Amino acid sequence: MIQPLITAEQREQLLANGHAYAAGHGSDPLPVVRLFTPDAHAIWLLAALDPTDGDTAYGLCDVGIGMPELGHVRLSDLASIVGPLKRPILRDLYFRPTRPLSAYALLAQLDGSIPD
């Protein structure tokens, strides 16, 4: 059975962060979920979800080419991606954020990849 990209609880937290941004009260939240390709080097640390469409997420994106950046990605697009061995994107079940999204972004820019 394939796991969903995000849980209902994560969706609620991502939407809450998205509402805060939309209301002008956005801060520097902890990432809510870490997604990755098990057969490639792509990683997404997502911190907010657009409340108007419920599909556009904001976070730190690294498609595995050494150029991680903050940006937007659609969950529906991620759900359709498979790696070179035809494995889908997975949710890191053991991810526990230790720093705000901006700190992950700074470290990723220095290292060329998102730190675990």
Backbone as XML, in Angstrom:
<?xml version="1.0"?>
<chain id="A" units="angstrom">
  <residue number="1" name="MET">
    <atom name="N" x="0.832" y="-1.184" z="0.000"/>
    <atom name="CA" x="0.000" y="0.000" z="0.000"/>
    <atom name="C" x="0.879" y="1.251" z="0.000"/>
  </residue>
  <residue number="2" name="ILE">
    <atom name="N" x="0.564" y="2.188" z="-0.856"/>
    <atom name="CA" x="1.333" y="3.429" z="-0.948"/>
    <atom name="C" x="0.799" y="4.420" z="0.081"/>
  </residue>
  <residue number="3" name="GLN">
    <atom name="N" x="1.707" y="5.011" z="0.843"/>
    <atom name="CA" x="1.316" y="5.987" z="1.852"/>
    <atom name="C" x="0.955" y="7.316" z="1.186"/>
  </residue>
  <residue number="4" name="PRO">
    <atom name="N" x="0.023" y="8.073" z="1.767"/>
    <atom name="CA" x="-0.280" y="9.399" z="1.229"/>
    <atom name="C" x="0.917" y="10.321" z="1.443"/>
  </residue>
  <residue number="5" name="LEU">
    <atom name="N" x="1.035" y="11.353" z="0.606"/>
    <atom name="CA" x="2.159" y="12.278" z="0.752"/>
    <atom name="C" x="2.129" y="12.994" z="2.096"/>
  </residue>
  <residue number="6" name="ILE">
    <atom name="N" x="0.938" y="13.377" z="2.548"/>
    <atom name="CA" x="0.822" y="14.027" z="3.846"/>
    <atom name="C" x="-0.363" y="13.425" z="4.600"/>
  </residue>
  <residue number="7" name="THR">
    <atom name="N" x="-0.274" y="13.466" z="5.909"/>
    <atom name="CA" x="-1.366" y="12.978" z="6.741"/>
    <atom name="C" x="-2.402" y="14.091" z="6.921"/>
  </residue>
  <residue number="8" name="ALA">
    <atom name="N" x="-3.559" y="13.753" z="7.448"/>
    <atom name="CA" x="-4.595" y="14.751" z="7.722"/>
    <atom name="C" x="-4.082" y="15.783" z="8.735"/>
  </residue>
  <residue number="9" name="GLU">
    <atom name="N" x="-3.351" y="15.321" z="9.737"/>
    <atom name="CA" x="-2.796" y="16.234" z="10.735"/>
    <atom name="C" x="-1.779" y="17.189" z="10.103"/>
  </residue>
  <residue number="10" name="GLN">
    <atom name="N" x="-0.925" y="16.675" z="9.228"/>
    <atom name="CA" x="0.053" y="17.526" z="8.548"/>
    <atom name="C" x="-0.656" y="18.527" z="7.638"/>
  </residue>
  <residue number="11" name="ARG">
    <atom name="N" x="-1.718" y="18.091" z="6.955"/>
    <atom name="CA" x="-2.490" y="18.999" z="6.100"/>
    <atom name="C" x="-3.047" y="20.154" z="6.933"/>
  </residue>
  <residue number="12" name="GLU">
    <atom name="N" x="-3.586" y="19.851" z="8.105"/>
    <atom name="CA" x="-4.122" y="20.888" z="8.979"/>
    <atom name="C" x="-3.043" y="21.891" z="9.383"/>
  </residue>
  <residue number="13" name="GLN">
    <atom name="N" x="-1.855" y="21.395" z="9.755"/>
    <atom name="CA" x="-0.775" y="22.291" z="10.160"/>
    <atom name="C" x="-0.271" y="23.119" z="8.977"/>
  </residue>
  <residue number="14" name="LEU">
    <atom name="N" x="-0.127" y="22.486" z="7.817"/>
    <atom name="CA" x="0.302" y="23.215" z="6.620"/>
    <atom name="C" x="-0.705" y="24.306" z="6.257"/>
  </residue>
  <residue number="15" name="LEU">
    <atom name="N" x="-2.000" y="23.992" z="6.351"/>
    <atom name="CA" x="-3.039" y="24.996" z="6.061"/>
    <atom name="C" x="-3.035" y="26.116" z="7.092"/>
  </residue>
  <residue number="16" name="ALA">
    <atom name="N" x="-2.825" y="25.777" z="8.362"/>
    <atom name="CA" x="-2.750" y="26.806" z="9.400"/>
    <atom name="C" x="-1.596" y="27.765" z="9.111"/>
  </residue>
  <residue number="17" name="ASN">
    <atom name="N" x="-0.449" y="27.222" z="8.724"/>
    <atom name="CA" x="0.694" y="28.077" z="8.361"/>
    <atom name="C" x="0.374" y="28.906" z="7.125"/>
  </residue>
  <residue number="18" name="GLY">
    <atom name="N" x="-0.339" y="28.309" z="6.160"/>
    <atom name="CA" x="-0.737" y="29.039" z="4.954"/>
    <atom name="C" x="-1.703" y="30.166" z="5.258"/>
  </residue>
  <residue number="19" name="HIS">
    <atom name="N" x="-2.651" y="29.936" z="6.161"/>
    <atom name="CA" x="-3.584" y="30.986" z="6.580"/>
    <atom name="C" x="-2.828" y="32.127" z="7.252"/>
  </residue>
  <residue number="20" name="ALA">
    <atom name="N" x="-1.848" y="31.792" z="8.079"/>
    <atom name="CA" x="-1.054" y="32.823" z="8.758"/>
    <atom name="C" x="-0.317" y="33.682" z="7.741"/>
  </residue>
  <residue number="21" name="TYR">
    <atom name="N" x="0.289" y="33.058" z="6.724"/>
    <atom name="CA" x="0.969" y="33.823" z="5.671"/>
    <atom name="C" x="-0.012" y="34.718" z="4.931"/>
  </residue>
  <residue number="22" name="ALA">
    <atom name="N" x="-1.174" y="34.168" z="4.573"/>
    <atom name="CA" x="-2.177" y="34.918" z="3.807"/>
    <atom name="C" x="-2.693" y="36.120" z="4.601"/>
  </residue>
  <residue number="23" name="ALA">
    <atom name="N" x="-2.757" y="35.994" z="5.921"/>
    <atom name="CA" x="-3.238" y="37.075" z="6.774"/>
    <atom name="C" x="-2.128" y="38.063" z="7.137"/>
  </residue>
  <residue number="24" name="GLY">
    <atom name="N" x="-0.922" y="37.815" z="6.636"/>
    <atom name="CA" x="0.198" y="38.709" z="6.941"/>
    <atom name="C" x="0.843" y="38.429" z="8.273"/>
  </residue>
  <residue number="25" name="HIS">
    <atom name="N" x="0.541" y="37.281" z="8.857"/>
    <atom name="CA" x="1.112" y="36.922" z="10.156"/>
    <atom name="C" x="2.103" y="35.775" z="10.034"/>
  </residue>
  <residue number="26" name="GLY">
    <atom name="N" x="2.567" y="35.542" z="8.825"/>
    <atom name="CA" x="3.503" y="34.447" z="8.612"/>
    <atom name="C" x="4.810" y="34.710" z="9.328"/>
  </residue>
  <residue number="27" name="SER">
    <atom name="N" x="5.330" y="33.686" z="9.932"/>
    <atom name="CA" x="6.613" y="33.797" z="10.616"/>
    <atom name="C" x="7.600" y="32.879" z="9.909"/>
  </residue>
  <residue number="28" name="ASP">
    <atom name="N" x="8.450" y="32.290" z="10.636"/>
    <atom name="CA" x="9.427" y="31.356" z="10.087"/>
    <atom name="C" x="9.154" y="29.999" z="10.723"/>
  </residue>
  <residue number="29" name="PRO">
    <atom name="N" x="8.169" y="29.278" z="10.200"/>
    <atom name="CA" x="7.751" y="28.039" z="10.858"/>
    <atom name="C" x="8.745" y="26.902" z="10.687"/>
  </residue>
  <residue number="30" name="LEU">
    <atom name="N" x="8.574" y="25.906" z="11.520"/>
    <atom name="CA" x="9.289" y="24.652" z="11.329"/>
    <atom name="C" x="8.670" y="23.959" z="10.119"/>
  </residue>
  <residue number="31" name="PRO">
    <atom name="N" x="9.459" y="23.246" z="9.345"/>
    <atom name="CA" x="8.856" y="22.434" z="8.287"/>
    <atom name="C" x="7.900" y="21.423" z="8.925"/>
  </residue>
  <residue number="32" name="VAL">
    <atom name="N" x="6.842" y="21.103" z="8.200"/>
    <atom name="CA" x="5.835" y="20.179" z="8.717"/>
    <atom name="C" x="6.095" y="18.761" z="8.234"/>
  </residue>
  <residue number="33" name="VAL">
    <atom name="N" x="6.565" y="18.639" z="7.005"/>
    <atom name="CA" x="6.746" y="17.311" z="6.415"/>
    <atom name="C" x="7.982" y="17.309" z="5.513"/>
  </residue>
  <residue number="34" name="ARG">
    <atom name="N" x="8.638" y="16.165" z="5.459"/>
    <atom name="CA" x="9.778" y="15.962" z="4.561"/>
    <atom name="C" x="9.390" y="14.858" z="3.581"/>
  </residue>
  <residue number="35" name="LEU">
    <atom name="N" x="9.433" y="15.187" z="2.289"/>
    <atom name="CA" x="9.165" y="14.219" z="1.227"/>
    <atom name="C" x="10.464" y="13.957" z="0.491"/>
  </residue>
  <residue number="36" name="PHE">
    <atom name="N" x="10.599" y="12.757" z="-0.071"/>
    <atom name="CA" x="11.834" y="12.430" z="-0.772"/>
    <atom name="C" x="11.591" y="11.351" z="-1.821"/>
  </residue>
  <residue number="37" name="THR">
    <atom name="N" x="12.505" y="11.266" z="-2.757"/>
    <atom name="CA" x="12.485" y="10.178" z="-3.731"/>
    <atom name="C" x="13.446" y="9.110" z="-3.222"/>
  </residue>
  <residue number="38" name="PRO">
    <atom name="N" x="12.971" y="7.874" z="-3.044"/>
    <atom name="CA" x="13.846" y="6.828" z="-2.503"/>
    <atom name="C" x="14.900" y="6.358" z="-3.491"/>
  </residue>
  <residue number="39" name="ASP">
    <atom name="N" x="14.728" y="6.663" z="-4.777"/>
    <atom name="CA" x="15.681" y="6.208" z="-5.789"/>
    <atom name="C" x="16.338" y="7.365" z="-6.535"/>
  </residue>
  <residue number="40" name="ALA">
    <atom name="N" x="16.340" y="8.536" z="-5.898"/>
    <atom name="CA" x="17.013" y="9.711" z="-6.459"/>
    <atom name="C" x="17.398" y="10.594" z="-5.271"/>
  </residue>
  <residue number="41" name="HIS">
    <atom name="N" x="17.825" y="11.794" z="-5.520"/>
    <atom name="CA" x="18.285" y="12.654" z="-4.435"/>
    <atom name="C" x="17.402" y="13.874" z="-4.238"/>
  </residue>
  <residue number="42" name="ALA">
    <atom name="N" x="16.136" y="13.792" z="-4.587"/>
    <atom name="CA" x="15.224" y="14.921" z="-4.443"/>
    <atom name="C" x="14.573" y="14.909" z="-3.058"/>
  </residue>
  <residue number="43" name="ILE">
    <atom name="N" x="14.443" y="16.113" z="-2.473"/>
    <atom name="CA" x="13.853" y="16.281" z="-1.144"/>
    <atom name="C" x="13.026" y="17.559" z="-1.143"/>
  </residue>
  <residue number="44" name="TRP">
    <atom name="N" x="11.900" y="17.504" z="-0.436"/>
    <atom name="CA" x="11.052" y="18.676" z="-0.238"/>
    <atom name="C" x="10.740" y="18.790" z="1.241"/>
  </residue>
  <residue number="45" name="LEU">
    <atom name="N" x="11.049" y="19.946" z="1.841"/>
    <atom name="CA" x="10.652" y="20.258" z="3.215"/>
    <atom name="C" x="9.522" y="21.271" z="3.106"/>
  </residue>
  <residue number="46" name="LEU">
    <atom name="N" x="8.313" y="20.856" z="3.410"/>
    <atom name="CA" x="7.150" y="21.712" z="3.221"/>
    <atom name="C" x="6.706" y="22.329" z="4.540"/>
  </residue>
  <residue number="47" name="ALA">
    <atom name="N" x="6.400" y="23.640" z="4.482"/>
    <atom name="CA" x="6.042" y="24.373" z="5.690"/>
    <atom name="C" x="4.647" y="24.975" z="5.648"/>
  </residue>
  <residue number="48" name="ALA">
    <atom name="N" x="4.071" y="25.169" z="4.463"/>
    <atom name="CA" x="2.760" y="25.816" z="4.373"/>
    <atom name="C" x="2.024" y="25.318" z="3.140"/>
  </residue>
  <residue number="49" name="LEU">
    <atom name="N" x="0.707" y="25.446" z="3.199"/>
    <atom name="CA" x="-0.151" y="25.039" z="2.092"/>
    <atom name="C" x="-1.100" y="26.199" z="1.810"/>
  </residue>
  <residue number="50" name="ASP">
    <atom name="N" x="-1.234" y="26.566" z="0.542"/>
    <atom name="CA" x="-2.104" y="27.671" z="0.135"/>
    <atom name="C" x="-3.546" y="27.323" z="0.490"/>
  </residue>
  <residue number="51" name="PRO">
    <atom name="N" x="-4.189" y="28.134" z="1.332"/>
    <atom name="CA" x="-5.552" y="27.815" z="1.741"/>
    <atom name="C" x="-6.587" y="27.998" z="0.631"/>
  </residue>
  <residue number="52" name="THR">
    <atom name="N" x="-6.243" y="28.723" z="-0.427"/>
    <atom name="CA" x="-7.220" y="28.938" z="-1.500"/>
    <atom name="C" x="-7.369" y="27.732" z="-2.406"/>
  </residue>
  <residue number="53" name="ASP">
    <atom name="N" x="-6.290" y="26.958" z="-2.595"/>
    <atom name="CA" x="-6.414" y="25.779" z="-3.462"/>
    <atom name="C" x="-6.118" y="24.468" z="-2.743"/>
  </residue>
  <residue number="54" name="GLY">
    <atom name="N" x="-5.498" y="24.540" z="-1.566"/>
    <atom name="CA" x="-5.211" y="23.334" z="-0.795"/>
    <atom name="C" x="-4.247" y="22.381" z="-1.459"/>
  </residue>
  <residue number="55" name="ASP">
    <atom name="N" x="-3.569" y="22.843" z="-2.506"/>
    <atom name="CA" x="-2.665" y="21.979" z="-3.264"/>
    <atom name="C" x="-1.265" y="22.569" z="-3.410"/>
  </residue>
  <residue number="56" name="THR">
    <atom name="N" x="-1.153" y="23.884" z="-3.401"/>
    <atom name="CA" x="0.139" y="24.537" z="-3.602"/>
    <atom name="C" x="0.855" y="24.689" z="-2.266"/>
  </residue>
  <residue number="57" name="ALA">
    <atom name="N" x="1.969" y="24.004" z="-2.148"/>
    <atom name="CA" x="2.753" y="24.029" z="-0.910"/>
    <atom name="C" x="3.952" y="24.952" z="-1.070"/>
  </residue>
  <residue number="58" name="TYR">
    <atom name="N" x="4.426" y="25.482" z="0.053"/>
    <atom name="CA" x="5.622" y="26.313" z="0.089"/>
    <atom name="C" x="6.643" y="25.629" z="0.976"/>
  </residue>
  <residue number="59" name="GLY">
    <atom name="N" x="7.875" y="25.627" z="0.514"/>
    <atom name="CA" x="8.929" y="25.042" z="1.326"/>
    <atom name="C" x="10.264" y="25.079" z="0.624"/>
  </residue>
  <residue number="60" name="LEU">
    <atom name="N" x="11.161" y="24.280" z="1.122"/>
    <atom name="CA" x="12.508" y="24.163" z="0.577"/>
    <atom name="C" x="12.541" y="22.966" z="-0.350"/>
  </residue>
  <residue number="61" name="CYS">
    <atom name="N" x="12.889" y="23.213" z="-1.606"/>
    <atom name="CA" x="12.846" y="22.177" z="-2.638"/>
    <atom name="C" x="14.245" y="21.906" z="-3.173"/>
  </residue>
  <residue number="62" name="ASP">
    <atom name="N" x="14.584" y="20.646" z="-3.276"/>
    <atom name="CA" x="15.880" y="20.227" z="-3.806"/>
    <atom name="C" x="15.642" y="19.052" z="-4.749"/>
  </residue>
  <residue number="63" name="VAL">
    <atom name="N" x="15.728" y="19.312" z="-6.043"/>
    <atom name="CA" x="15.469" y="18.249" z="-7.019"/>
    <atom name="C" x="16.702" y="17.394" z="-7.278"/>
  </residue>
  <residue number="64" name="GLY">
    <atom name="N" x="17.721" y="17.563" z="-6.458"/>
    <atom name="CA" x="18.881" y="16.688" z="-6.528"/>
    <atom name="C" x="19.996" y="17.154" z="-7.448"/>
  </residue>
  <residue number="65" name="ILE">
    <atom name="N" x="19.979" y="18.435" z="-7.819"/>
    <atom name="CA" x="21.035" y="18.931" z="-8.716"/>
    <atom name="C" x="21.954" y="19.933" z="-8.011"/>
  </residue>
  <residue number="66" name="GLY">
    <atom name="N" x="21.888" y="19.975" z="-6.674"/>
    <atom name="CA" x="22.789" y="20.835" z="-5.917"/>
    <atom name="C" x="22.381" y="22.289" z="-5.866"/>
  </residue>
  <residue number="67" name="MET">
    <atom name="N" x="21.092" y="22.577" z="-6.130"/>
    <atom name="CA" x="20.620" y="23.956" z="-6.112"/>
    <atom name="C" x="19.307" y="24.069" z="-5.333"/>
  </residue>
  <residue number="68" name="PRO">
    <atom name="N" x="19.295" y="23.754" z="-4.039"/>
    <atom name="CA" x="18.060" y="23.846" z="-3.260"/>
    <atom name="C" x="17.584" y="25.289" z="-3.169"/>
  </residue>
  <residue number="69" name="GLU">
    <atom name="N" x="16.254" y="25.475" z="-3.179"/>
    <atom name="CA" x="15.719" y="26.822" z="-3.087"/>
    <atom name="C" x="14.330" y="26.803" z="-2.469"/>
  </residue>
  <residue number="70" name="LEU">
    <atom name="N" x="13.978" y="27.926" z="-1.874"/>
    <atom name="CA" x="12.634" y="28.100" z="-1.352"/>
    <atom name="C" x="11.702" y="28.355" z="-2.520"/>
  </residue>
  <residue number="71" name="GLY">
    <atom name="N" x="10.542" y="27.709" z="-2.497"/>
    <atom name="CA" x="9.605" y="27.912" z="-3.589"/>
    <atom name="C" x="8.308" y="27.158" z="-3.369"/>
  </residue>
  <residue number="72" name="HIS">
    <atom name="N" x="7.515" y="27.136" z="-4.430"/>
    <atom name="CA" x="6.199" y="26.504" z="-4.397"/>
    <atom name="C" x="6.185" y="25.249" z="-5.253"/>
  </residue>
  <residue number="73" name="VAL">
    <atom name="N" x="5.378" y="24.284" z="-4.815"/>
    <atom name="CA" x="5.205" y="23.039" z="-5.555"/>
    <atom name="C" x="3.795" y="22.536" z="-5.278"/>
  </residue>
  <residue number="74" name="ARG">
    <atom name="N" x="3.204" y="21.904" z="-6.271"/>
    <atom name="CA" x="1.855" y="21.355" z="-6.098"/>
    <atom name="C" x="1.954" y="19.914" z="-5.597"/>
  </residue>
  <residue number="75" name="LEU">
    <atom name="N" x="1.189" y="19.611" z="-4.572"/>
    <atom name="CA" x="1.162" y="18.245" z="-4.057"/>
    <atom name="C" x="0.690" y="17.277" z="-5.140"/>
  </residue>
  <residue number="76" name="SER">
    <atom name="N" x="-0.258" y="17.713" z="-5.955"/>
    <atom name="CA" x="-0.761" y="16.845" z="-7.027"/>
    <atom name="C" x="0.338" y="16.526" z="-8.036"/>
  </residue>
  <residue number="77" name="ASP">
    <atom name="N" x="1.242" y="17.470" z="-8.277"/>
    <atom name="CA" x="2.374" y="17.199" z="-9.172"/>
    <atom name="C" x="3.338" y="16.212" z="-8.519"/>
  </residue>
  <residue number="78" name="LEU">
    <atom name="N" x="3.617" y="16.409" z="-7.235"/>
    <atom name="CA" x="4.521" y="15.501" z="-6.540"/>
    <atom name="C" x="3.972" y="14.079" z="-6.516"/>
  </residue>
  <residue number="79" name="ALA">
    <atom name="N" x="2.665" y="13.959" z="-6.368"/>
    <atom name="CA" x="2.046" y="12.630" z="-6.307"/>
    <atom name="C" x="2.210" y="11.855" z="-7.602"/>
  </residue>
  <residue number="80" name="SER">
    <atom name="N" x="2.461" y="12.566" z="-8.703"/>
    <atom name="CA" x="2.593" y="11.893" z="-10.001"/>
    <atom name="C" x="4.041" y="11.598" z="-10.385"/>
  </residue>
  <residue number="81" name="ILE">
    <atom name="N" x="4.993" y="12.044" z="-9.581"/>
    <atom name="CA" x="6.410" y="11.864" z="-9.897"/>
    <atom name="C" x="6.889" y="10.491" z="-9.448"/>
  </residue>
  <residue number="82" name="VAL">
    <atom name="N" x="7.686" y="9.863" z="-10.293"/>
    <atom name="CA" x="8.388" y="8.641" z="-9.912"/>
    <atom name="C" x="9.865" y="8.820" z="-10.252"/>
  </residue>
  <residue number="83" name="GLY">
    <atom name="N" x="10.704" y="8.148" z="-9.495"/>
    <atom name="CA" x="12.141" y="8.228" z="-9.720"/>
    <atom name="C" x="12.585" y="7.314" z="-10.849"/>
  </residue>
  <residue number="84" name="PRO">
    <atom name="N" x="13.887" y="7.218" z="-11.080"/>
    <atom name="CA" x="14.418" y="6.426" z="-12.187"/>
    <atom name="C" x="14.084" y="4.933" z="-12.095"/>
  </residue>
  <residue number="85" name="LEU">
    <atom name="N" x="13.843" y="4.457" z="-10.876"/>
    <atom name="CA" x="13.468" y="3.050" z="-10.705"/>
    <atom name="C" x="11.954" y="2.890" z="-10.551"/>
  </residue>
  <residue number="86" name="LYS">
    <atom name="N" x="11.215" y="3.940" z="-10.951"/>
    <atom name="CA" x="9.737" y="3.947" z="-10.935"/>
    <atom name="C" x="9.157" y="3.905" z="-9.524"/>
  </residue>
  <residue number="87" name="ARG">
    <atom name="N" x="9.901" y="4.398" z="-8.553"/>
    <atom name="CA" x="9.410" y="4.457" z="-7.176"/>
    <atom name="C" x="8.819" y="5.837" z="-6.921"/>
  </residue>
  <residue number="88" name="PRO">
    <atom name="N" x="7.663" y="5.909" z="-6.264"/>
    <atom name="CA" x="7.015" y="7.200" z="-6.010"/>
    <atom name="C" x="7.695" y="7.971" z="-4.881"/>
  </residue>
  <residue number="89" name="ILE">
    <atom name="N" x="7.357" y="9.244" z="-4.777"/>
    <atom name="CA" x="7.820" y="10.072" z="-3.675"/>
    <atom name="C" x="7.203" y="9.546" z="-2.389"/>
  </residue>
  <residue number="90" name="LEU">
    <atom name="N" x="7.996" y="9.560" z="-1.327"/>
    <atom name="CA" x="7.553" y="9.066" z="-0.032"/>
    <atom name="C" x="7.637" y="10.161" z="1.024"/>
  </residue>
  <residue number="91" name="ARG">
    <atom name="N" x="6.865" y="10.005" z="2.077"/>
    <atom name="CA" x="6.919" y="10.873" z="3.246"/>
    <atom name="C" x="7.899" y="10.245" z="4.228"/>
  </residue>
  <residue number="92" name="ASP">
    <atom name="N" x="8.788" y="11.064" z="4.759"/>
    <atom name="CA" x="9.741" y="10.588" z="5.762"/>
    <atom name="C" x="8.997" y="10.418" z="7.087"/>
  </residue>
  <residue number="93" name="LEU">
    <atom name="N" x="8.758" y="9.192" z="7.471"/>
    <atom name="CA" x="7.994" y="8.892" z="8.682"/>
    <atom name="C" x="8.751" y="9.260" z="9.953"/>
  </residue>
  <residue number="94" name="TYR">
    <atom name="N" x="10.058" y="9.441" z="9.860"/>
    <atom name="CA" x="10.890" y="9.694" z="11.028"/>
    <atom name="C" x="11.380" y="11.140" z="11.131"/>
  </residue>
  <residue number="95" name="PHE">
    <atom name="N" x="10.962" y="11.985" z="10.205"/>
    <atom name="CA" x="11.410" y="13.380" z="10.202"/>
    <atom name="C" x="10.833" y="14.137" z="11.382"/>
  </residue>
  <residue number="96" name="ARG">
    <atom name="N" x="11.703" y="14.781" z="12.139"/>
    <atom name="CA" x="11.325" y="15.670" z="13.228"/>
    <atom name="C" x="12.136" y="16.951" z="13.039"/>
  </residue>
  <residue number="97" name="PRO">
    <atom name="N" x="11.470" y="18.042" z="12.677"/>
    <atom name="CA" x="12.208" y="19.280" z="12.415"/>
    <atom name="C" x="12.930" y="19.782" z="13.660"/>
  </residue>
  <residue number="98" name="THR">
    <atom name="N" x="14.121" y="20.296" z="13.453"/>
    <atom name="CA" x="14.930" y="20.794" z="14.560"/>
    <atom name="C" x="15.231" y="22.285" z="14.451"/>
  </residue>
  <residue number="99" name="ARG">
    <atom name="N" x="14.805" y="22.895" z="13.345"/>
    <atom name="CA" x="15.093" y="24.314" z="13.131"/>
    <atom name="C" x="14.027" y="24.898" z="12.202"/>
  </residue>
  <residue number="100" name="PRO">
    <atom name="N" x="13.894" y="26.221" z="12.173"/>
    <atom name="CA" x="12.924" y="26.842" z="11.270"/>
    <atom name="C" x="13.327" y="26.643" z="9.796"/>
  </residue>
  <residue number="101" name="LEU">
    <atom name="N" x="12.368" y="26.840" z="8.921"/>
    <atom name="CA" x="12.603" y="26.636" z="7.497"/>
    <atom name="C" x="13.769" y="27.481" z="6.980"/>
  </residue>
  <residue number="102" name="SER">
    <atom name="N" x="13.889" y="28.722" z="7.445"/>
    <atom name="CA" x="14.973" y="29.592" z="6.973"/>
    <atom name="C" x="16.344" y="29.014" z="7.322"/>
  </residue>
  <residue number="103" name="ALA">
    <atom name="N" x="16.468" y="28.366" z="8.474"/>
    <atom name="CA" x="17.749" y="27.767" z="8.869"/>
    <atom name="C" x="18.079" y="26.571" z="7.978"/>
  </residue>
  <residue number="104" name="TYR">
    <atom name="N" x="17.057" y="25.756" z="7.651"/>
    <atom name="CA" x="17.289" y="24.666" z="6.698"/>
    <atom name="C" x="17.723" y="25.230" z="5.348"/>
  </residue>
  <residue number="105" name="ALA">
    <atom name="N" x="17.087" y="26.325" z="4.925"/>
    <atom name="CA" x="17.422" y="26.936" z="3.630"/>
    <atom name="C" x="18.856" y="27.446" z="3.615"/>
  </residue>
  <residue number="106" name="LEU">
    <atom name="N" x="19.276" y="28.094" z="4.689"/>
    <atom name="CA" x="20.650" y="28.602" z="4.773"/>
    <atom name="C" x="21.663" y="27.458" z="4.707"/>
  </residue>
  <residue number="107" name="LEU">
    <atom name="N" x="21.435" y="26.412" z="5.493"/>
    <atom name="CA" x="22.339" y="25.266" z="5.476"/>
    <atom name="C" x="22.351" y="24.591" z="4.096"/>
  </residue>
  <residue number="108" name="ALA">
    <atom name="N" x="21.188" y="24.495" z="3.475"/>
    <atom name="CA" x="21.096" y="23.869" z="2.152"/>
    <atom name="C" x="21.863" y="24.667" z="1.111"/>
  </residue>
  <residue number="109" name="GLN">
    <atom name="N" x="21.793" y="25.988" z="1.191"/>
    <atom name="CA" x="22.533" y="26.819" z="0.230"/>
    <atom name="C" x="24.041" y="26.679" z="0.433"/>
  </residue>
  <residue number="110" name="LEU">
    <atom name="N" x="24.460" y="26.547" z="1.677"/>
    <atom name="CA" x="25.889" y="26.385" z="1.971"/>
    <atom name="C" x="26.395" y="25.016" z="1.548"/>
  </residue>
  <residue number="111" name="ASP">
    <atom name="N" x="25.571" y="23.960" z="1.768"/>
    <atom name="CA" x="25.987" y="22.588" z="1.489"/>
    <atom name="C" x="25.634" y="22.107" z="0.091"/>
  </residue>
  <residue number="112" name="GLY">
    <atom name="N" x="24.685" y="22.787" z="-0.575"/>
    <atom name="CA" x="24.244" y="22.331" z="-1.883"/>
    <atom name="C" x="23.204" y="21.214" z="-1.809"/>
  </residue>
  <residue number="113" name="SER">
    <atom name="N" x="22.714" y="20.925" z="-0.598"/>
    <atom name="CA" x="21.652" y="19.936" z="-0.425"/>
    <atom name="C" x="20.978" y="20.167" z="0.925"/>
  </residue>
  <residue number="114" name="ILE">
    <atom name="N" x="19.774" y="19.650" z="1.059"/>
    <atom name="CA" x="19.014" y="19.811" z="2.296"/>
    <atom name="C" x="19.579" y="18.861" z="3.344"/>
  </residue>
  <residue number="115" name="PRO">
    <atom name="N" x="19.924" y="19.390" z="4.532"/>
    <atom name="CA" x="20.469" y="18.513" z="5.576"/>
    <atom name="C" x="19.376" y="17.636" z="6.167"/>
  </residue>
  <residue number="116" name="ASP">
    <atom name="N" x="19.763" y="16.464" z="6.621"/>
    <atom name="CA" x="18.803" y="15.549" z="7.259"/>
    <atom name="C" x="18.537" y="15.965" z="8.684"/>
  </residue>
</chain>
